[in-house]
Amino acid sequence: MGNYRQHLTFASVLGVFYAVATYFFAGVHWLYGSVALLLTTLSGLLPDLDSPSGVELKGFTGILGVLVALAVWHGFGKLNPEPPFELHLWAVVGSYAMVRHGFRRIMTHLTVHRGISHSLPTCGVWGALAYLYYPTESSLLRLVMALAVMLGFFSHLLLDEICSVDLQGARVNKAFGTAIKFWAPSPWTTIGMYCLLSYLTWRVIQIWPEDSFWRFPPSSPDFPIPIKGNHLLPRLARALRIPSD
């Protein structure tokens, strides 16, 4: 199996190729592409959240805590009337502490290494969560970020399987086949993960756009972000008469 540095490097390299591909084929601006690169890299650590002593769990929960805290601050700013600064502050601190420490303890008690978190349905769960909760009105950007998360997650599984093969000795070790799988040894965790995946898939279907899939957030006069251009996928959408604002 790959180590922390190998997973991070492999996911980041794939993230670079993915960001470049979204620019050339879908016209996604480099700013959004850089976020997709970041998500791909971080998602390369997700499967090892089931390792209680792993660097991935400690490092990722810290980063995730910061992202959740920012999301909470952003969400409070949309409330009407907007809560006072002090409530903002306590909400941010509380959400960070809950993710940084509470989530990590829950993961270490509920999961086992190479369990259901090292599986394709879990990959789909993380992708669905990214699509549902990435803060944008653009369906295409949601899809770009969701695919970035799934790409990073799958890169971890793939690298674990590659590292399980000894090419020089022409043999595989006992860990081969335990990373890319559709179920875990425990039937209850497997059923639970598939139930969660089914629910999130239903949520994604509920908000999946019927038209204007290629709509992007409007450019701001202070910070114009040119998105749509003469790229392959938008041209294909127009050729297929898919509405594009």
Buried (B, 14 or more C-beta within 10 A) or exposed (E): BBEBEBBBBBBBBBBBEBBBEBBEEBBBBEEBBEBBBBBBBBBBBBBBBBBBEBBBBEBBBBBBBBBBBBBBBEEBEEEEEEEEEEEBEEBBEEBBEEBBEEBBEEBBEEBBBBBBBBBBBBBBBBBBBBBBEBEEEBBBBBBBBBBBBBBBBBBBBBBBBBBBEEEEEEEEEEEBEBBBBEBBEEEEBBEEBBEBBEEBBEBBEEEEBEEEBBBBEEEEEEEEBEBBEEBEBBEEBEEEEBEBE
